[in-house]
Amino acid sequence: MYTADGQLWIATGETPIMLDPSMANRHGLIAGATGTGKTISLKVMAETLSTAGVPVFMVDIKGDVCGIAKAGEENKHVTEQLEKCGVKDEFPFKEYPTVFWDVYGEKGIPVRTAVSDMGPTLLARLLGLNATQEGVLEIAFRVADDEKLLLIDTKDLRSMLTYISDNAKEIQTKYGNVSAQSVGAIMRSLLALENAGGDVFFGEPELDIKDWIKTTAKSEGIINVLDCVKLANEPLLYSTFLLWLMTDLYEMLPEVGDLDKPRMVFFFDEAHMLFSDAPKALVDKIEQVVRLIRSKGVGIYFITQSPADIPDAVLSQLGNRIQHALRAFTPADQKAVKAAAQTFRANPDFDTEEAISVLGTGEALVSFLDNDGAPSVVQRAFILPPQSFMGPCGDDVRSKIVNGSDLYLKYKDAVDNRSAYETLEEVREAKEQAKAEAEAEKERIKQEKEAEKERIAREKEEARERREKEHEQDRRERELKKKFSAVNKVASSALSQIGREVGREVLRGIFGTRRR
């Protein structure tokens, strides 16, 4: 509840326990075993911040957080809790201004970002790459940046990986080695992501985080609820998405210093997924973002079962604590309880470690930062009941809110603008065309050479045939000459004889006597 003096009333111990809005951006932790009331604490804090005019982001893992968009209802459990909290006046049930989001676009407004905006570090974690493969991915991003190629969706990344693989020799001298094996491994991981439906997260129009930092006309902070019932089945996608949100918010917002109240508060449920199997380098970056984002006016609250789920470097940044019950059935459980108790400033009135094991549902150990930024003494308290509905809001309420939002019109339809894929396809097609033209020119030259060769051969053959013909003609002429010469001789001899005989006959005929 938001009190008249501007404090955030969250719980009641011996006295009401308030959180000063100016300390709400100092981050926090809501921890406890399943079924001990973490969702109640989460909703109460979100409702109170919204009433104070602070926009909120929440994830809905089980599908019941969405009830914040519907007014609560009176029942005996609520009445008992109100009595424990010392709320004697009328407790107003109300709905809160809510916008529903969904990475898959099924139960809320689609959430998308560009591959380039996620960056190689988070994408490598999402794809489960080793150090060598991550290095190749970083080269792909660097080449894309240098060549002014936009990596929007997974087909852009595929084209970029193919490009650096095809041009590995040229790229190696400037960026480093690009092995075909590493590119192939990244391609296979990318295929697995697409088969799991994770590729729907990459595309346009991209989410503008500023659309989450809004208030209503009544100055109530908008509560952005991300449906994660399906997304949580893909832990890597879920955790990487939340890390991207946190880093994107950090990069986008300007420094504002200490404010009277946060510009926005993020609640990350199942926070252990953020750090599970995360390399130290990534944990260090998360710790850095958590530490520095406070100066951007953003508060981050992790919700998990045990404080041990959070790395110490991050845990030390979480000043506001709500610890629900932890069950100590095993030695490991007992160790976790002891560790959780040690994170609080001790209260001499009770044993913190013992109290954690016996807290009831809706009851918690609470320690908020005071006005000086110091942790208050831990108190055992009852958390106020939510003013909104405990349970799912219903598909009809959700659909009405989603379809009635201006943001739905802005983000509902995916668009495929020109990006690396189209550019590289044009380059590839140009190269193929140039190659085809070169092959055609080469074939033309080859055909010309073959035609010239055939022409020369033909001319040689024709010359040979002419020579043979001329030789044959010469031979025939010689034979004819020989024959003609022989005939001439015979003819000459015959004619001579005939001539003699004729002459004799003529002589005999003229003189009448024979000439001897």
Secondary structure by P-SEA (a helix, b strand, c coil): cccccccccccccccbbbbccccccccbbbbbcccccaaaaaaaaaaaaaaabbbbbbbbcccccccccbbbbbcaaaaaaaaaaccccbbbbbccbbbbbbcccccccbbbbbcccccaaaaaaaacccaaaaaaaaaaaaaaaaaccccccaaaaaaaaaaaaaaaaaaaaccccccaaaaaaaaaaaaaaaaacccccccccccccccccccccccbbbbbbbbcccccccaaaaaaaaaaaaaaaaaccccccccccccbbbbbcccccccccccaaaaaaaaaaaaccccccbbbbbbccccccccaaaaaaccbbbbcccccccaaaaaaaaaaaaaccccccccaaaaaacccccccbbbbbccccccccccbbbbbccccccccccaaaaaaaaaaccccccccbbbbcccaaaaaaaaaaaaaaaaaaaaaaaaaaaaaaaaaaaaaaaaaaaaaaaaaaaaaaaaaaaaaaaaaaaaaaaaaaaaaaaaaaaaaaaaaaacccccc
